[in-house]
Amino acid sequence: MSNRPIYLDCHATTPVDERVLAAMLPYFTEKFGNPASISHIYGWETEASVRQAREILATAINATPEEIVFTSGATEANNLAIKGVAEAYFPKGQHIITIATEHHAVLDPCNYLKTLGFDITILPVKADGLIDLTELEKALRDDTILVSVMAANNEIGVLQPLAEIGGMCRDRHIIFHTDAAQAIGKIPLDVEAMNIDLMSLTAHKVYGPKGIGALYVRRRNPRVQLAPQQHGGGHERGMRSGTLYTPQIVGFAKAVEIALSEQTTENQRLTQLRERLWSQLSQLEGIHLNGHPSQRLAGNLNISIEGVDGAALGLGLQPVVAVSSGSACSSTKTAPSHVLSALGSPEKLAYASIRFGIGRFNTAEEIDLVAKHAIATIQSLRKQASLV
Ligand SMILES: *Cc1c(COP(=O)(O)O)cnc(C)c1O
């Protein structure tokens, strides 16, 4: 392991925490029963474990256990939320609002609905990546059935004002969905205080296993109707059929429980590491921070770099640090991400960009090593460019 690059790509995925793995293991071989089997102990014990996991997850977002619908992850939860609402509410209206910086798992279902005749408004964001609430207010109509705005962005880490958006939607009886894949366990989430009706979650961004997530579906004030997108045995109150994946569900709940108990201290630690990285990188000329400077995930740093080729930078960084990098340079095929494009800074789009995702297992020593290597790589690429 020691000669592998330092992992700073925690927005893509995270390793499973050892404590999470330990909680999951008995459910593969020993407690393997189907939680829907009601005639014997094998079913009863896993049903009890799933019930407990559901309670932990519900408590984490101030919901009730019946409002948690397990899915394979946030992609499926987003699809169920958006297509499920569209199908259930189209007699009331066919207008849906979202924002330009959403994950493809929100944008693509919306674009699909457009082909079916739904009217989709994709709002631009401000230069700092935040939604313009005045623009949102102007876009809300009598036939708007759904507003979908993410909690935390997966590229620039920006945190959207959920409570304000939720309040505006509630006043007008419009359903509010938020993709909280990057937010769960990392920032406080409260479906009551924030007036959230649907919330997508996933385990693997918060040191849980891949292949498990959930959709929170509000049951009271108002009761949200959803057309199921997967039919079968009627699991999850008919909204998502399929045998429950007990080990993953137990791991998901354990991961969220750990993240919540460590949230405050961990956010302080990650903020320090991020500041440590930024204070070193920003000593170079021509380095720009993308996204709001403080209203963002503690572990996120996204920068644009003048005067280097994105692909060359990616190659130079690879042996030492695993990050996500991109560029709009015409010499490479890597297009600028739709998120950076939405920030509306045309000159920045010609720059290379790096997304750092700092996480639970990163140390200050690693950050210093990465900073040193990134600075050396950038300087050497700039020198080469100036010689051509
Ligand atoms: C990772 C991610 C998803 C997809 O989640 P999966 O569980 O991998 O399907 C959706 N939205 C956001 C914001 C994400 O970061």
The ligand as an SDF file (V2000), in Angstrom:
LIG
                    3D

 15 15  0  0  0  0  0  0  0  0999 V2000
  -21.8540   10.0600   -5.9830 C   0  0  0  0  0  0  0  0  0  0  0  0
  -23.0180   10.9130   -6.2480 C   0  0  0  0  0  0  0  0  0  0  0  0
  -24.1940   10.3840   -6.7950 C   0  0  0  0  0  0  0  0  0  0  0  0
  -24.3130    8.9330   -7.2160 C   0  0  0  0  0  0  0  0  0  0  0  0
  -24.3860    8.1260   -6.1030 O   0  0  0  0  0  0  0  0  0  0  0  0
  -24.2940    6.5290   -6.2470 P   0  0  0  0  0  0  0  0  0  0  0  0
  -24.6290    6.0480   -4.8860 O   0  0  0  0  0  0  0  0  0  0  0  0
  -22.8800    6.2350   -6.6400 O   0  0  0  0  0  0  0  0  0  0  0  0
  -25.2760    6.1090   -7.2690 O   0  0  0  0  0  0  0  0  0  0  0  0
  -25.2620   11.2330   -6.9720 C   0  0  0  0  0  0  0  0  0  0  0  0
  -25.1950   12.5270   -6.6310 N   0  0  0  0  0  0  0  0  0  0  0  0
  -24.0830   13.0750   -6.1050 C   0  0  0  0  0  0  0  0  0  0  0  0
  -24.0800   14.5120   -5.7300 C   0  0  0  0  0  0  0  0  0  0  0  0
  -22.9560   12.2910   -5.8990 C   0  0  0  0  0  0  0  0  0  0  0  0
  -21.8680   12.8460   -5.3960 O   0  0  0  0  0  0  0  0  0  0  0  0
  1  2  1  0
  2  3  1  0
  2 14  2  0
  3  4  1  0
  3 10  2  0
  4  5  1  0
  5  6  1  0
  6  7  2  0
  6  8  1  0
  6  9  1  0
 10 11  1  0
 11 12  2  0
 12 13  1  0
 12 14  1  0
 14 15  1  0
M  END
$$$$
